[in-house]
Amino acid sequence: MIGKVGKKGEIYIPKRGRELANLNPEDEVLIEVRGKELIIRKKESVIDVLMEEAVSKVSVEELREIREKLSELLRA
């Protein structure tokens, strides 16, 4: 797949590439430079993460404990 760099340095990703990466207008991307390689990844939103399949089961009580620990850490 070939993209283009515009006159002002904009990077144009072909439509098929945007579709495969599920990139939509206004999405943020993460850019990593490795030598002469440029790696562009979609920055996942909270909605993206919540839509993924669960990898483990957590009880309501466990969620409450986690929330409380996080609250304590944020207050520190």
mmJSON file of the N, C-alpha and C atoms, coordinates in Angstrom:
{"data_MODEL":{"atom_site":{
"group_PDB":["ATOM","ATOM","ATOM","ATOM","ATOM","ATOM","ATOM","ATOM","ATOM","ATOM","ATOM","ATOM","ATOM","ATOM","ATOM","ATOM","ATOM","ATOM","ATOM","ATOM","ATOM","ATOM","ATOM","ATOM","ATOM","ATOM","ATOM","ATOM","ATOM","ATOM","ATOM","ATOM","ATOM","ATOM","ATOM","ATOM","ATOM","ATOM","ATOM","ATOM","ATOM","ATOM","ATOM","ATOM","ATOM","ATOM","ATOM","ATOM","ATOM","ATOM","ATOM","ATOM","ATOM","ATOM","ATOM","ATOM","ATOM","ATOM","ATOM","ATOM","ATOM","ATOM","ATOM","ATOM","ATOM","ATOM","ATOM","ATOM","ATOM","ATOM","ATOM","ATOM","ATOM","ATOM","ATOM","ATOM","ATOM","ATOM","ATOM","ATOM","ATOM","ATOM","ATOM","ATOM","ATOM","ATOM","ATOM","ATOM","ATOM","ATOM","ATOM","ATOM","ATOM","ATOM","ATOM","ATOM","ATOM","ATOM","ATOM","ATOM","ATOM","ATOM","ATOM","ATOM","ATOM","ATOM","ATOM","ATOM","ATOM","ATOM","ATOM","ATOM","ATOM","ATOM","ATOM","ATOM","ATOM","ATOM","ATOM","ATOM","ATOM","ATOM","ATOM","ATOM","ATOM","ATOM","ATOM","ATOM","ATOM","ATOM","ATOM","ATOM","ATOM","ATOM","ATOM","ATOM","ATOM","ATOM","ATOM","ATOM","ATOM","ATOM","ATOM","ATOM","ATOM","ATOM","ATOM","ATOM","ATOM","ATOM","ATOM","ATOM","ATOM","ATOM","ATOM","ATOM","ATOM","ATOM","ATOM","ATOM","ATOM","ATOM","ATOM","ATOM","ATOM","ATOM","ATOM","ATOM","ATOM","ATOM","ATOM","ATOM","ATOM","ATOM","ATOM","ATOM","ATOM","ATOM","ATOM","ATOM","ATOM","ATOM","ATOM","ATOM","ATOM","ATOM","ATOM","ATOM","ATOM","ATOM","ATOM","ATOM","ATOM","ATOM","ATOM","ATOM","ATOM","ATOM","ATOM","ATOM","ATOM","ATOM","ATOM","ATOM","ATOM","ATOM","ATOM","ATOM","ATOM","ATOM","ATOM","ATOM","ATOM","ATOM","ATOM","ATOM","ATOM","ATOM","ATOM","ATOM","ATOM","ATOM","ATOM","ATOM","ATOM","ATOM","ATOM","ATOM"],
"id":[1,2,3,4,5,6,7,8,9,10,11,12,13,14,15,16,17,18,19,20,21,22,23,24,25,26,27,28,29,30,31,32,33,34,35,36,37,38,39,40,41,42,43,44,45,46,47,48,49,50,51,52,53,54,55,56,57,58,59,60,61,62,63,64,65,66,67,68,69,70,71,72,73,74,75,76,77,78,79,80,81,82,83,84,85,86,87,88,89,90,91,92,93,94,95,96,97,98,99,100,101,102,103,104,105,106,107,108,109,110,111,112,113,114,115,116,117,118,119,120,121,122,123,124,125,126,127,128,129,130,131,132,133,134,135,136,137,138,139,140,141,142,143,144,145,146,147,148,149,150,151,152,153,154,155,156,157,158,159,160,161,162,163,164,165,166,167,168,169,170,171,172,173,174,175,176,177,178,179,180,181,182,183,184,185,186,187,188,189,190,191,192,193,194,195,196,197,198,199,200,201,202,203,204,205,206,207,208,209,210,211,212,213,214,215,216,217,218,219,220,221,222,223,224,225,226,227,228],
"type_symbol":["N","C","C","N","C","C","N","C","C","N","C","C","N","C","C","N","C","C","N","C","C","N","C","C","N","C","C","N","C","C","N","C","C","N","C","C","N","C","C","N","C","C","N","C","C","N","C","C","N","C","C","N","C","C","N","C","C","N","C","C","N","C","C","N","C","C","N","C","C","N","C","C","N","C","C","N","C","C","N","C","C","N","C","C","N","C","C","N","C","C","N","C","C","N","C","C","N","C","C","N","C","C","N","C","C","N","C","C","N","C","C","N","C","C","N","C","C","N","C","C","N","C","C","N","C","C","N","C","C","N","C","C","N","C","C","N","C","C","N","C","C","N","C","C","N","C","C","N","C","C","N","C","C","N","C","C","N","C","C","N","C","C","N","C","C","N","C","C","N","C","C","N","C","C","N","C","C","N","C","C","N","C","C","N","C","C","N","C","C","N","C","C","N","C","C","N","C","C","N","C","C","N","C","C","N","C","C","N","C","C","N","C","C","N","C","C","N","C","C","N","C","C","N","C","C","N","C","C"],
"label_atom_id":["N","CA","C","N","CA","C","N","CA","C","N","CA","C","N","CA","C","N","CA","C","N","CA","C","N","CA","C","N","CA","C","N","CA","C","N","CA","C","N","CA","C","N","CA","C","N","CA","C","N","CA","C","N","CA","C","N","CA","C","N","CA","C","N","CA","C","N","CA","C","N","CA","C","N","CA","C","N","CA","C","N","CA","C","N","CA","C","N","CA","C","N","CA","C","N","CA","C","N","CA","C","N","CA","C","N","CA","C","N","CA","C","N","CA","C","N","CA","C","N","CA","C","N","CA","C","N","CA","C","N","CA","C","N","CA","C","N","CA","C","N","CA","C","N","CA","C","N","CA","C","N","CA","C","N","CA","C","N","CA","C","N","CA","C","N","CA","C","N","CA","C","N","CA","C","N","CA","C","N","CA","C","N","CA","C","N","CA","C","N","CA","C","N","CA","C","N","CA","C","N","CA","C","N","CA","C","N","CA","C","N","CA","C","N","CA","C","N","CA","C","N","CA","C","N","CA","C","N","CA","C","N","CA","C","N","CA","C","N","CA","C","N","CA","C","N","CA","C","N","CA","C","N","CA","C","N","CA","C","N","CA","C","N","CA","C"],
"label_alt_id":[null,null,null,null,null,null,null,null,null,null,null,null,null,null,null,null,null,null,null,null,null,null,null,null,null,null,null,null,null,null,null,null,null,null,null,null,null,null,null,null,null,null,null,null,null,null,null,null,null,null,null,null,null,null,null,null,null,null,null,null,null,null,null,null,null,null,null,null,null,null,null,null,null,null,null,null,null,null,null,null,null,null,null,null,null,null,null,null,null,null,null,null,null,null,null,null,null,null,null,null,null,null,null,null,null,null,null,null,null,null,null,null,null,null,null,null,null,null,null,null,null,null,null,null,null,null,null,null,null,null,null,null,null,null,null,null,null,null,null,null,null,null,null,null,null,null,null,null,null,null,null,null,null,null,null,null,null,null,null,null,null,null,null,null,null,null,null,null,null,null,null,null,null,null,null,null,null,null,null,null,null,null,null,null,null,null,null,null,null,null,null,null,null,null,null,null,null,null,null,null,null,null,null,null,null,null,null,null,null,null,null,null,null,null,null,null,null,null,null,null,null,null,null,null,null,null,null,null],
"label_comp_id":["MET","MET","MET","ILE","ILE","ILE","GLY","GLY","GLY","LYS","LYS","LYS","VAL","VAL","VAL","GLY","GLY","GLY","LYS","LYS","LYS","LYS","LYS","LYS","GLY","GLY","GLY","GLU","GLU","GLU","ILE","ILE","ILE","TYR","TYR","TYR","ILE","ILE","ILE","PRO","PRO","PRO","LYS","LYS","LYS","ARG","ARG","ARG","GLY","GLY","GLY","ARG","ARG","ARG","GLU","GLU","GLU","LEU","LEU","LEU","ALA","ALA","ALA","ASN","ASN","ASN","LEU","LEU","LEU","ASN","ASN","ASN","PRO","PRO","PRO","GLU","GLU","GLU","ASP","ASP","ASP","GLU","GLU","GLU","VAL","VAL","VAL","LEU","LEU","LEU","ILE","ILE","ILE","GLU","GLU","GLU","VAL","VAL","VAL","ARG","ARG","ARG","GLY","GLY","GLY","LYS","LYS","LYS","GLU","GLU","GLU","LEU","LEU","LEU","ILE","ILE","ILE","ILE","ILE","ILE","ARG","ARG","ARG","LYS","LYS","LYS","LYS","LYS","LYS","GLU","GLU","GLU","SER","SER","SER","VAL","VAL","VAL","ILE","ILE","ILE","ASP","ASP","ASP","VAL","VAL","VAL","LEU","LEU","LEU","MET","MET","MET","GLU","GLU","GLU","GLU","GLU","GLU","ALA","ALA","ALA","VAL","VAL","VAL","SER","SER","SER","LYS","LYS","LYS","VAL","VAL","VAL","SER","SER","SER","VAL","VAL","VAL","GLU","GLU","GLU","GLU","GLU","GLU","LEU","LEU","LEU","ARG","ARG","ARG","GLU","GLU","GLU","ILE","ILE","ILE","ARG","ARG","ARG","GLU","GLU","GLU","LYS","LYS","LYS","LEU","LEU","LEU","SER","SER","SER","GLU","GLU","GLU","LEU","LEU","LEU","LEU","LEU","LEU","ARG","ARG","ARG","ALA","ALA","ALA"],
"label_asym_id":["A","A","A","A","A","A","A","A","A","A","A","A","A","A","A","A","A","A","A","A","A","A","A","A","A","A","A","A","A","A","A","A","A","A","A","A","A","A","A","A","A","A","A","A","A","A","A","A","A","A","A","A","A","A","A","A","A","A","A","A","A","A","A","A","A","A","A","A","A","A","A","A","A","A","A","A","A","A","A","A","A","A","A","A","A","A","A","A","A","A","A","A","A","A","A","A","A","A","A","A","A","A","A","A","A","A","A","A","A","A","A","A","A","A","A","A","A","A","A","A","A","A","A","A","A","A","A","A","A","A","A","A","A","A","A","A","A","A","A","A","A","A","A","A","A","A","A","A","A","A","A","A","A","A","A","A","A","A","A","A","A","A","A","A","A","A","A","A","A","A","A","A","A","A","A","A","A","A","A","A","A","A","A","A","A","A","A","A","A","A","A","A","A","A","A","A","A","A","A","A","A","A","A","A","A","A","A","A","A","A","A","A","A","A","A","A","A","A","A","A","A","A","A","A","A","A","A","A"],
"label_entity_id":["1","1","1","1","1","1","1","1","1","1","1","1","1","1","1","1","1","1","1","1","1","1","1","1","1","1","1","1","1","1","1","1","1","1","1","1","1","1","1","1","1","1","1","1","1","1","1","1","1","1","1","1","1","1","1","1","1","1","1","1","1","1","1","1","1","1","1","1","1","1","1","1","1","1","1","1","1","1","1","1","1","1","1","1","1","1","1","1","1","1","1","1","1","1","1","1","1","1","1","1","1","1","1","1","1","1","1","1","1","1","1","1","1","1","1","1","1","1","1","1","1","1","1","1","1","1","1","1","1","1","1","1","1","1","1","1","1","1","1","1","1","1","1","1","1","1","1","1","1","1","1","1","1","1","1","1","1","1","1","1","1","1","1","1","1","1","1","1","1","1","1","1","1","1","1","1","1","1","1","1","1","1","1","1","1","1","1","1","1","1","1","1","1","1","1","1","1","1","1","1","1","1","1","1","1","1","1","1","1","1","1","1","1","1","1","1","1","1","1","1","1","1","1","1","1","1","1","1"],
"label_seq_id":[1,1,1,2,2,2,3,3,3,4,4,4,5,5,5,6,6,6,7,7,7,8,8,8,9,9,9,10,10,10,11,11,11,12,12,12,13,13,13,14,14,14,15,15,15,16,16,16,17,17,17,18,18,18,19,19,19,20,20,20,21,21,21,22,22,22,23,23,23,24,24,24,25,25,25,26,26,26,27,27,27,28,28,28,29,29,29,30,30,30,31,31,31,32,32,32,33,33,33,34,34,34,35,35,35,36,36,36,37,37,37,38,38,38,39,39,39,40,40,40,41,41,41,42,42,42,43,43,43,44,44,44,45,45,45,46,46,46,47,47,47,48,48,48,49,49,49,50,50,50,51,51,51,52,52,52,53,53,53,54,54,54,55,55,55,56,56,56,57,57,57,58,58,58,59,59,59,60,60,60,61,61,61,62,62,62,63,63,63,64,64,64,65,65,65,66,66,66,67,67,67,68,68,68,69,69,69,70,70,70,71,71,71,72,72,72,73,73,73,74,74,74,75,75,75,76,76,76],
"pdbx_PDB_ins_code":[null,null,null,null,null,null,null,null,null,null,null,null,null,null,null,null,null,null,null,null,null,null,null,null,null,null,null,null,null,null,null,null,null,null,null,null,null,null,null,null,null,null,null,null,null,null,null,null,null,null,null,null,null,null,null,null,null,null,null,null,null,null,null,null,null,null,null,null,null,null,null,null,null,null,null,null,null,null,null,null,null,null,null,null,null,null,null,null,null,null,null,null,null,null,null,null,null,null,null,null,null,null,null,null,null,null,null,null,null,null,null,null,null,null,null,null,null,null,null,null,null,null,null,null,null,null,null,null,null,null,null,null,null,null,null,null,null,null,null,null,null,null,null,null,null,null,null,null,null,null,null,null,null,null,null,null,null,null,null,null,null,null,null,null,null,null,null,null,null,null,null,null,null,null,null,null,null,null,null,null,null,null,null,null,null,null,null,null,null,null,null,null,null,null,null,null,null,null,null,null,null,null,null,null,null,null,null,null,null,null,null,null,null,null,null,null,null,null,null,null,null,null,null,null,null,null,null,null],
"Cartn_x":[0.854,0.0,0.904,0.6,1.431,0.624,1.19,0.601,1.392,1.107,1.805,2.083,3.115,3.404,3.112,2.258,1.876,2.937,2.688,3.628,3.955,3.006,3.222,3.58,3.891,4.307,3.178,1.954,0.835,1.039,0.664,0.777,-0.624,-0.748,-2.029,-2.012,-2.925,-3.026,-4.158,-3.92,-4.979,-6.228,-7.374,-8.657,-8.663,-8.171,-8.178,-7.35,-6.233,-5.411,-6.144,-6.848,-7.636,-8.746,-9.371,-10.448,-9.901,-8.78,-8.2,-7.77,-7.293,-6.86,-8.009,-9.194,-10.375,-10.107,-9.458,-9.179,-10.319,-10.789,-11.872,-11.419,-12.092,-11.721,-11.691,-10.693,-10.481,-9.881,-9.691,-9.01,-7.575,-7.048,-5.651,-4.818,-3.577,-2.663,-1.389,-0.755,0.537,1.589,2.65,3.692,5.008,5.642,6.921,7.92,9.113,10.154,11.244,11.551,12.627,13.561,14.626,15.533,14.795,14.68,13.972,12.528,12.089,10.715,9.824,8.616,7.604,6.446,6.14,5.074,3.914,2.763,1.574,0.517,0.045,-0.989,-2.125,-3.324,-4.48,-4.384,-4.594,-4.651,-6.04,-6.082,-7.381,-8.096,-9.379,-10.211,-10.78,-11.399,-12.039,-13.102,-13.822,-14.865,-14.243,-13.11,-12.43,-12.087,-11.551,-11.142,-12.364,-13.432,-14.632,-15.307,-15.12,-15.741,-14.977,-13.733,-12.951,-13.522,-13.239,-13.699,-12.99,-13.733,-13.159,-12.145,-11.057,-10.03,-10.091,-10.859,-11.026,-12.338,-12.772,-14.008,-13.64,-14.335,-14.086,-15.427,-15.469,-16.717,-16.917,-18.129,-18.45,-17.617,-17.454,-16.666,-15.21,-14.652,-13.271,-13.146,-14.142,-14.131,-14.173,-14.968,-15.033,-13.686,-13.021,-11.706,-10.689,-10.711,-9.791,-10.059,-11.327,-11.693,-11.211,-11.364,-10.931,-9.406,-8.673,-7.205,-6.76,-7.413,-7.081,-7.376,-8.494,-8.84,-7.786,-7.324,-6.292,-4.996,-4.615,-3.394,-3.503,-4.657,-4.837,-4.849,-5.282,-5.299,-3.907,-2.994,-1.65,-0.807],
"Cartn_y":[-1.165,0.0,1.234,2.194,3.384,4.611,5.423,6.694,7.819,9.03,10.192,11.195,12.003,13.116,14.387,15.245,16.483,17.563,18.713,19.833,20.361,20.279,20.795,19.68,18.491,17.385,16.49,16.744,15.885,14.495,13.484,12.117,11.653,11.21,10.731,9.211,8.614,7.158,6.734,5.756,5.308,4.866,5.044,4.713,3.289,2.338,0.934,0.765,1.461,1.402,1.97,3.075,3.67,2.731,2.063,1.12,-0.064,-0.611,-1.768,-1.428,-0.193,0.24,0.841,0.881,1.478,2.928,3.677,5.098,5.938,6.843,7.736,9.182,10.119,11.532,11.922,12.694,13.19,12.159,10.898,9.92,10.381,10.059,10.362,9.141,9.376,8.282,8.434,7.312,7.292,7.09,7.868,7.788,7.416,6.389,5.923,5.942,6.442,6.487,5.5,4.59,3.603,3.716,4.478,4.704,5.446,4.814,5.426,4.936,4.135,3.626,4.54,4.714,5.484,4.537,4.31,3.392,4.229,4.081,4.853,3.875,4.087,3.237,4.101,3.582,4.286,4.309,5.48,5.592,5.138,4.103,3.555,4.484,4.636,5.412,4.461,5.015,4.196,3.312,3.859,3.09,1.903,2.129,1.024,-0.094,0.258,-0.738,-1.474,-0.741,-1.377,-2.304,-2.061,-2.888,-4.195,-4.286,-5.509,-6.629,-7.852,-9.009,-9.062,-9.368,-9.446,-10.59,-10.347,-11.385,-12.08,-11.528,-12.191,-11.737,-12.484,-12.137,-11.515,-10.426,-9.716,-9.504,-9.783,-9.593,-8.114,-7.765,-6.388,-5.967,-6.86,-6.552,-6.273,-7.062,-6.828,-5.466,-5.107,-3.786,-2.667,-2.847,-1.833,-1.682,-2.807,-2.767,-2.055,-2.374,-1.733,-0.236,0.147,1.563,2.298,1.675,2.295,2.476,1.449,1.554,2.647,2.737,3.782,5.165,5.298,6.574,6.987,6.037,6.313,6.77,6.075,6.431,7.834,8.175,9.496,10.621,10.307,11.32,11.577,10.607,10.726,11.76],
"Cartn_z":[0.0,0.0,0.0,-0.808,-0.918,-0.526,0.356,0.743,0.12,0.543,-0.014,1.092,0.877,1.77,0.982,1.559,0.891,1.018,0.379,0.353,1.742,2.669,4.02,5.003,4.484,5.344,5.807,5.342,5.733,5.15,5.901,5.41,5.018,3.781,3.273,3.248,3.999,4.08,3.153,2.294,1.386,2.154,1.515,2.15,2.69,1.917,2.362,3.638,3.737,4.945,6.148,5.94,7.037,7.47,6.504,6.834,7.633,7.176,7.869,9.293,9.499,10.829,11.636,11.044,11.685,12.092,11.207,11.441,10.897,11.704,11.32,11.476,10.787,10.95,12.429,12.792,14.159,15.109,14.691,15.547,15.775,16.934,17.215,16.874,16.453,16.137,16.945,17.221,17.89,16.81,16.851,15.836,16.501,15.971,16.483,15.329,15.593,14.573,14.959,14.044,14.229,13.034,13.212,12.087,10.989,9.825,8.705,8.596,9.566,9.559,10.396,9.933,10.646,10.926,12.183,12.565,13.099,12.477,12.85,13.343,14.579,15.155,15.66,15.588,16.121,17.648,18.226,19.683,20.095,20.902,21.292,22.261,22.042,22.952,24.009,25.01,26.044,25.396,24.432,23.74,23.006,22.325,21.627,22.601,23.748,24.746,25.285,25.564,26.111,25.11,23.83,22.796,22.556,23.065,22.896,23.751,23.341,24.098,25.446,26.489,27.833,27.902,28.616,28.747,30.104,31.023,32.311,32.931,33.892,34.598,35.936,36.272,37.523,38.203,39.498,40.231,40.547,40.891,41.253,42.455,43.414,44.61,44.248,43.328,42.896,42.218,41.423,40.778,41.811,42.848,43.914,44.609,44.871,45.517,44.622,43.344,42.397,42.332,42.256,42.199,43.444,44.603,45.859,45.88,45.443,45.397,44.437,43.275,42.318,42.883,43.576,44.192,45.216,46.026,47.01,46.331,45.247,44.52,43.916,43.396,42.776,43.805,45.019,46.084,46.634,46.512,47.089,46.365],
"occupancy":[1.0,1.0,1.0,1.0,1.0,1.0,1.0,1.0,1.0,1.0,1.0,1.0,1.0,1.0,1.0,1.0,1.0,1.0,1.0,1.0,1.0,1.0,1.0,1.0,1.0,1.0,1.0,1.0,1.0,1.0,1.0,1.0,1.0,1.0,1.0,1.0,1.0,1.0,1.0,1.0,1.0,1.0,1.0,1.0,1.0,1.0,1.0,1.0,1.0,1.0,1.0,1.0,1.0,1.0,1.0,1.0,1.0,1.0,1.0,1.0,1.0,1.0,1.0,1.0,1.0,1.0,1.0,1.0,1.0,1.0,1.0,1.0,1.0,1.0,1.0,1.0,1.0,1.0,1.0,1.0,1.0,1.0,1.0,1.0,1.0,1.0,1.0,1.0,1.0,1.0,1.0,1.0,1.0,1.0,1.0,1.0,1.0,1.0,1.0,1.0,1.0,1.0,1.0,1.0,1.0,1.0,1.0,1.0,1.0,1.0,1.0,1.0,1.0,1.0,1.0,1.0,1.0,1.0,1.0,1.0,1.0,1.0,1.0,1.0,1.0,1.0,1.0,1.0,1.0,1.0,1.0,1.0,1.0,1.0,1.0,1.0,1.0,1.0,1.0,1.0,1.0,1.0,1.0,1.0,1.0,1.0,1.0,1.0,1.0,1.0,1.0,1.0,1.0,1.0,1.0,1.0,1.0,1.0,1.0,1.0,1.0,1.0,1.0,1.0,1.0,1.0,1.0,1.0,1.0,1.0,1.0,1.0,1.0,1.0,1.0,1.0,1.0,1.0,1.0,1.0,1.0,1.0,1.0,1.0,1.0,1.0,1.0,1.0,1.0,1.0,1.0,1.0,1.0,1.0,1.0,1.0,1.0,1.0,1.0,1.0,1.0,1.0,1.0,1.0,1.0,1.0,1.0,1.0,1.0,1.0,1.0,1.0,1.0,1.0,1.0,1.0,1.0,1.0,1.0,1.0,1.0,1.0,1.0,1.0,1.0,1.0,1.0,1.0],
"B_iso_or_equiv":[0.0,0.0,0.0,0.0,0.0,0.0,0.0,0.0,0.0,0.0,0.0,0.0,0.0,0.0,0.0,0.0,0.0,0.0,0.0,0.0,0.0,0.0,0.0,0.0,0.0,0.0,0.0,0.0,0.0,0.0,0.0,0.0,0.0,0.0,0.0,0.0,0.0,0.0,0.0,0.0,0.0,0.0,0.0,0.0,0.0,0.0,0.0,0.0,0.0,0.0,0.0,0.0,0.0,0.0,0.0,0.0,0.0,0.0,0.0,0.0,0.0,0.0,0.0,0.0,0.0,0.0,0.0,0.0,0.0,0.0,0.0,0.0,0.0,0.0,0.0,0.0,0.0,0.0,0.0,0.0,0.0,0.0,0.0,0.0,0.0,0.0,0.0,0.0,0.0,0.0,0.0,0.0,0.0,0.0,0.0,0.0,0.0,0.0,0.0,0.0,0.0,0.0,0.0,0.0,0.0,0.0,0.0,0.0,0.0,0.0,0.0,0.0,0.0,0.0,0.0,0.0,0.0,0.0,0.0,0.0,0.0,0.0,0.0,0.0,0.0,0.0,0.0,0.0,0.0,0.0,0.0,0.0,0.0,0.0,0.0,0.0,0.0,0.0,0.0,0.0,0.0,0.0,0.0,0.0,0.0,0.0,0.0,0.0,0.0,0.0,0.0,0.0,0.0,0.0,0.0,0.0,0.0,0.0,0.0,0.0,0.0,0.0,0.0,0.0,0.0,0.0,0.0,0.0,0.0,0.0,0.0,0.0,0.0,0.0,0.0,0.0,0.0,0.0,0.0,0.0,0.0,0.0,0.0,0.0,0.0,0.0,0.0,0.0,0.0,0.0,0.0,0.0,0.0,0.0,0.0,0.0,0.0,0.0,0.0,0.0,0.0,0.0,0.0,0.0,0.0,0.0,0.0,0.0,0.0,0.0,0.0,0.0,0.0,0.0,0.0,0.0,0.0,0.0,0.0,0.0,0.0,0.0,0.0,0.0,0.0,0.0,0.0,0.0],
"pdbx_formal_charge":[null,null,null,null,null,null,null,null,null,null,null,null,null,null,null,null,null,null,null,null,null,null,null,null,null,null,null,null,null,null,null,null,null,null,null,null,null,null,null,null,null,null,null,null,null,null,null,null,null,null,null,null,null,null,null,null,null,null,null,null,null,null,null,null,null,null,null,null,null,null,null,null,null,null,null,null,null,null,null,null,null,null,null,null,null,null,null,null,null,null,null,null,null,null,null,null,null,null,null,null,null,null,null,null,null,null,null,null,null,null,null,null,null,null,null,null,null,null,null,null,null,null,null,null,null,null,null,null,null,null,null,null,null,null,null,null,null,null,null,null,null,null,null,null,null,null,null,null,null,null,null,null,null,null,null,null,null,null,null,null,null,null,null,null,null,null,null,null,null,null,null,null,null,null,null,null,null,null,null,null,null,null,null,null,null,null,null,null,null,null,null,null,null,null,null,null,null,null,null,null,null,null,null,null,null,null,null,null,null,null,null,null,null,null,null,null,null,null,null,null,null,null,null,null,null,null,null,null],
"auth_seq_id":[1,1,1,2,2,2,3,3,3,4,4,4,5,5,5,6,6,6,7,7,7,8,8,8,9,9,9,10,10,10,11,11,11,12,12,12,13,13,13,14,14,14,15,15,15,16,16,16,17,17,17,18,18,18,19,19,19,20,20,20,21,21,21,22,22,22,23,23,23,24,24,24,25,25,25,26,26,26,27,27,27,28,28,28,29,29,29,30,30,30,31,31,31,32,32,32,33,33,33,34,34,34,35,35,35,36,36,36,37,37,37,38,38,38,39,39,39,40,40,40,41,41,41,42,42,42,43,43,43,44,44,44,45,45,45,46,46,46,47,47,47,48,48,48,49,49,49,50,50,50,51,51,51,52,52,52,53,53,53,54,54,54,55,55,55,56,56,56,57,57,57,58,58,58,59,59,59,60,60,60,61,61,61,62,62,62,63,63,63,64,64,64,65,65,65,66,66,66,67,67,67,68,68,68,69,69,69,70,70,70,71,71,71,72,72,72,73,73,73,74,74,74,75,75,75,76,76,76],
"auth_comp_id":["MET","MET","MET","ILE","ILE","ILE","GLY","GLY","GLY","LYS","LYS","LYS","VAL","VAL","VAL","GLY","GLY","GLY","LYS","LYS","LYS","LYS","LYS","LYS","GLY","GLY","GLY","GLU","GLU","GLU","ILE","ILE","ILE","TYR","TYR","TYR","ILE","ILE","ILE","PRO","PRO","PRO","LYS","LYS","LYS","ARG","ARG","ARG","GLY","GLY","GLY","ARG","ARG","ARG","GLU","GLU","GLU","LEU","LEU","LEU","ALA","ALA","ALA","ASN","ASN","ASN","LEU","LEU","LEU","ASN","ASN","ASN","PRO","PRO","PRO","GLU","GLU","GLU","ASP","ASP","ASP","GLU","GLU","GLU","VAL","VAL","VAL","LEU","LEU","LEU","ILE","ILE","ILE","GLU","GLU","GLU","VAL","VAL","VAL","ARG","ARG","ARG","GLY","GLY","GLY","LYS","LYS","LYS","GLU","GLU","GLU","LEU","LEU","LEU","ILE","ILE","ILE","ILE","ILE","ILE","ARG","ARG","ARG","LYS","LYS","LYS","LYS","LYS","LYS","GLU","GLU","GLU","SER","SER","SER","VAL","VAL","VAL","ILE","ILE","ILE","ASP","ASP","ASP","VAL","VAL","VAL","LEU","LEU","LEU","MET","MET","MET","GLU","GLU","GLU","GLU","GLU","GLU","ALA","ALA","ALA","VAL","VAL","VAL","SER","SER","SER","LYS","LYS","LYS","VAL","VAL","VAL","SER","SER","SER","VAL","VAL","VAL","GLU","GLU","GLU","GLU","GLU","GLU","LEU","LEU","LEU","ARG","ARG","ARG","GLU","GLU","GLU","ILE","ILE","ILE","ARG","ARG","ARG","GLU","GLU","GLU","LYS","LYS","LYS","LEU","LEU","LEU","SER","SER","SER","GLU","GLU","GLU","LEU","LEU","LEU","LEU","LEU","LEU","ARG","ARG","ARG","ALA","ALA","ALA"],
"auth_asym_id":["A","A","A","A","A","A","A","A","A","A","A","A","A","A","A","A","A","A","A","A","A","A","A","A","A","A","A","A","A","A","A","A","A","A","A","A","A","A","A","A","A","A","A","A","A","A","A","A","A","A","A","A","A","A","A","A","A","A","A","A","A","A","A","A","A","A","A","A","A","A","A","A","A","A","A","A","A","A","A","A","A","A","A","A","A","A","A","A","A","A","A","A","A","A","A","A","A","A","A","A","A","A","A","A","A","A","A","A","A","A","A","A","A","A","A","A","A","A","A","A","A","A","A","A","A","A","A","A","A","A","A","A","A","A","A","A","A","A","A","A","A","A","A","A","A","A","A","A","A","A","A","A","A","A","A","A","A","A","A","A","A","A","A","A","A","A","A","A","A","A","A","A","A","A","A","A","A","A","A","A","A","A","A","A","A","A","A","A","A","A","A","A","A","A","A","A","A","A","A","A","A","A","A","A","A","A","A","A","A","A","A","A","A","A","A","A","A","A","A","A","A","A","A","A","A","A","A","A"],
"auth_atom_id":["N","CA","C","N","CA","C","N","CA","C","N","CA","C","N","CA","C","N","CA","C","N","CA","C","N","CA","C","N","CA","C","N","CA","C","N","CA","C","N","CA","C","N","CA","C","N","CA","C","N","CA","C","N","CA","C","N","CA","C","N","CA","C","N","CA","C","N","CA","C","N","CA","C","N","CA","C","N","CA","C","N","CA","C","N","CA","C","N","CA","C","N","CA","C","N","CA","C","N","CA","C","N","CA","C","N","CA","C","N","CA","C","N","CA","C","N","CA","C","N","CA","C","N","CA","C","N","CA","C","N","CA","C","N","CA","C","N","CA","C","N","CA","C","N","CA","C","N","CA","C","N","CA","C","N","CA","C","N","CA","C","N","CA","C","N","CA","C","N","CA","C","N","CA","C","N","CA","C","N","CA","C","N","CA","C","N","CA","C","N","CA","C","N","CA","C","N","CA","C","N","CA","C","N","CA","C","N","CA","C","N","CA","C","N","CA","C","N","CA","C","N","CA","C","N","CA","C","N","CA","C","N","CA","C","N","CA","C","N","CA","C","N","CA","C","N","CA","C","N","CA","C","N","CA","C","N","CA","C","N","CA","C","N","CA","C"],
"pdbx_PDB_model_num":[1,1,1,1,1,1,1,1,1,1,1,1,1,1,1,1,1,1,1,1,1,1,1,1,1,1,1,1,1,1,1,1,1,1,1,1,1,1,1,1,1,1,1,1,1,1,1,1,1,1,1,1,1,1,1,1,1,1,1,1,1,1,1,1,1,1,1,1,1,1,1,1,1,1,1,1,1,1,1,1,1,1,1,1,1,1,1,1,1,1,1,1,1,1,1,1,1,1,1,1,1,1,1,1,1,1,1,1,1,1,1,1,1,1,1,1,1,1,1,1,1,1,1,1,1,1,1,1,1,1,1,1,1,1,1,1,1,1,1,1,1,1,1,1,1,1,1,1,1,1,1,1,1,1,1,1,1,1,1,1,1,1,1,1,1,1,1,1,1,1,1,1,1,1,1,1,1,1,1,1,1,1,1,1,1,1,1,1,1,1,1,1,1,1,1,1,1,1,1,1,1,1,1,1,1,1,1,1,1,1,1,1,1,1,1,1,1,1,1,1,1,1,1,1,1,1,1,1]
}}}
